Amino acid sequence: MEFIYKDKGNNYGALEYELNGQRVAEITWVLRDGVMNMDHTYVSDVLRGQGVAKKLLDAAADYARENNYKMNAICSYVVSSFQKSDAYDDVKV
């Protein structure tokens, strides 16, 4: 599964996954002062139960690491994941 980075302008970024030309999964953020404010995670019903949200978060964390950014959990999925796992401790604000 390959996620595509999208620069949506105004410091708004996303990692997206498309299937048959349709966006079926994404994680989005607003970048401010080196912090990715993680505001939305979406996975279509056609992909649910396959761990796609975690894969998106892992890819976003890798993106943060590569760019020396931190991540601030705003959306409920990222908040929950940050609480459950120490795998993101190096990128958490």
C-alpha positions, 0 to 999 in steps of 0.5 A: 500500500503506497500513500501519496503526499499531498501539499494542499496549500497554507501549510496543510498536508496529507497522506492519501491512498487512492483505489480506482481513482477514488481517495479511500484513506487519508491522514491530514495535518496543519504544519505550524512551527515544525509541528504537524497538528494531526487533525483528521484520519479517514478510512473508507468502509471498503478498507476498514479492518485492514489496519489502514489507519495505523499504516497511515499514522506510521507513514505520517510519523516517518514523514515527521521523522524525515523532516525533523517535525513533531506531531500534535494529536488532535483527531481522536484516532491519533490521540488514542494511538499516542496513548496506547503505544510508545512507538511515536514517543520520539515525534510526540509534542 
